[in-house]
């Protein structure tokens, strides 16, 4: 049983604020950073406990970030609602399946996923690339600063992707933004700034559903998982506000590069942990 001392609470609060700011800046909610860090800080805890803590914190981060993005008018609401609805069944099943994974398999699976996403983002885009295939729905947004976004989205294909995103992200406790943003940008043709904002909105709904599932399944156990989750949730929510404000001052290309570097570093760290000595 872990005692939540003042020192531990302060450490978690600082960690949450930093993760929340960066996670909102790149539109992934911070779970892909937070959960691996929790795996390092608590090496003897079950994956489902740490995944549950991470998802509660991600829900707070994504909810706070979504409010900030809503004020900036960068959320594609119709698209976000459709993708969130498609992701919910997978989010519930993923949360229930987490307890079936041994710790090493959990680490290795997450490392592999992050490495694949980093490689995908690192491939340069071809100029004049054709729009996504399939039946496209036109979207036109004008944010609060007057920036216009005009694009077309294959909604049916995007909803199909969201089913898998909901399962994988809830299974690993990373929320889903780290998967969803690359899919929105590269596969579905959504502008990066709109993708980060819309992904946050979807993530808030998805992580909230997965968190409730973990609570009902008793994933927090008898320790101080709930208290750790609350400390992280508050600090991530505060950090999310800073990240959302910074997003309007950072170029789309830099956001993608920052996300790629973070994915590579975490994939290497988790892969090393998974294949290292027990």
FENURCOR-V580539 format. One line per field, one symbol per residue. phi: phi as a letter, one per 30 degrees, with the letter a starting at -180 (. if undefined). burial: 1 if it has 16 or more other C-alpha atoms within 10 Angstrom, else 0. A space follows every 10 residues. Layout:
phi=???
burial=???
This chain:
phi=.ccddddddd dddddddddd ddddecicii ddcddedddd dbdccdeddd dddddddddd dddddddddd ddicdddedd dddddddded dddddddedd cdeddddddd dddddddddd dddddddied dedjdccdbb bbdddjdcbb abbddddddd eddddedddd ecicijddcd deddddccid eedddddddd dddddddddd dddddddidd icdceddddd dddddddddd ddddddddcc ddddeddddd dddddddddd ddddcddd
burial=0000000010 0111111111 1111111111 1111111110 0000011111 1111111111 1111111111 0111110011 0111111111 1111111110 1011011111 1011101100 1000000000 1100010000 1010000000 1111101110 1111111111 1111111111 1111111111 1111111111 1111111111 1111000011 0000110111 1111111111 1111101000 0000110011 0011111001 10110000
